[in-house]
């Protein structure tokens, strides 16, 4: 049996989230059990990014939650700091 990753004609399309509502829905559907405030996080992401891939949102949120837990800080504060660093680096 062949692995999907080695199939030459298979493509995976990762959708972009284009506004705050789409980001919020994604966060609520995916991270509701670990987020303090999906709405505030969606607002922070939408403010810094015009359109953003779901994988990028997942990485940002996972990093923010892990950092907040480790440093005993608010998730939104760590996300905001990560977004500011990412924008300064031109990463988003």
C-alpha positions as CSV (number, residue, x, y, z in Angstrom):
1,X,0.0,0.0,0.0
2,X,1.4,3.4,-1.0
3,X,1.6,6.3,1.4
4,X,-0.5,9.3,0.6
5,X,2.5,11.6,1.0
6,X,4.1,9.8,-2.0
7,X,1.2,10.0,-4.3
8,X,2.2,12.3,-7.2
9,X,-1.2,13.6,-8.1
10,X,-2.5,14.3,-4.6
11,X,-2.6,17.9,-3.4
12,X,-3.7,19.3,-0.1
13,X,-5.3,22.7,-0.1
14,X,-5.1,24.6,3.1
15,X,-7.7,27.4,3.2
16,X,-7.0,30.9,4.2
17,X,-9.1,32.6,6.9
18,X,-10.0,36.0,5.6
19,X,-11.7,37.8,8.5
20,X,-12.2,37.8,12.3
21,X,-15.4,35.7,12.2
22,X,-13.7,32.9,10.2
23,X,-10.7,33.0,12.6
24,X,-13.0,32.9,15.6
25,X,-15.0,30.0,14.3
26,X,-11.8,28.1,13.6
27,X,-10.5,28.8,17.0
28,X,-13.7,27.8,18.7
29,X,-14.0,24.6,16.7
30,X,-10.4,23.6,17.1
31,X,-9.2,25.0,20.4
32,X,-12.2,25.6,22.6
33,X,-10.9,23.3,25.3
34,X,-7.7,25.3,25.8
35,X,-8.5,29.0,25.0
36,X,-9.5,31.6,27.5
37,X,-11.0,33.9,24.9
38,X,-11.3,32.8,21.2
39,X,-13.0,36.1,20.2
40,X,-10.2,38.3,21.6
41,X,-7.6,36.1,20.0
42,X,-9.4,36.2,16.7
43,X,-9.5,40.0,16.8
44,X,-5.8,40.2,17.6
45,X,-4.9,37.9,14.7
46,X,-7.3,39.6,12.2
47,X,-6.0,43.0,13.2
48,X,-2.4,42.0,12.3
49,X,-3.1,39.8,9.3
50,X,-5.2,40.3,6.2
51,X,-5.6,36.6,5.4
52,X,-3.9,33.8,7.2
53,X,-3.7,30.1,6.7
54,X,-5.2,27.7,9.2
55,X,-1.8,26.1,9.9
56,X,-0.3,29.5,10.8
57,X,-3.2,30.3,13.1
58,X,-2.8,26.9,14.8
59,X,1.0,27.5,15.3
60,X,0.4,31.0,16.7
61,X,-2.3,29.8,19.1
62,X,-0.4,26.7,20.2
63,X,2.7,28.8,20.9
64,X,0.7,31.5,22.7
65,X,-1.0,29.0,25.0
66,X,2.2,27.1,25.7
67,X,4.1,30.3,26.5
68,X,1.2,31.6,28.7
69,X,1.1,28.4,30.6
70,X,4.9,28.3,31.0
71,X,5.3,31.9,32.0
72,X,2.0,32.2,34.0
73,X,0.7,35.0,31.7
74,X,-2.5,35.7,29.9
75,X,-2.9,33.9,26.5
76,X,-3.9,37.1,24.8
77,X,-0.8,39.0,26.0
78,X,1.5,36.3,24.7
79,X,-0.4,36.1,21.4
80,X,-0.1,39.8,20.9
81,X,3.6,39.7,21.6
82,X,4.1,36.8,19.2
83,X,2.1,38.7,16.5
84,X,4.2,41.9,17.0
85,X,7.4,39.9,16.7
86,X,6.1,38.1,13.6
87,X,5.1,41.3,11.9
88,X,8.5,42.9,12.7
89,X,10.2,39.8,11.1
90,X,7.8,39.9,8.1
91,X,6.6,36.4,8.9
92,X,2.8,36.8,8.7
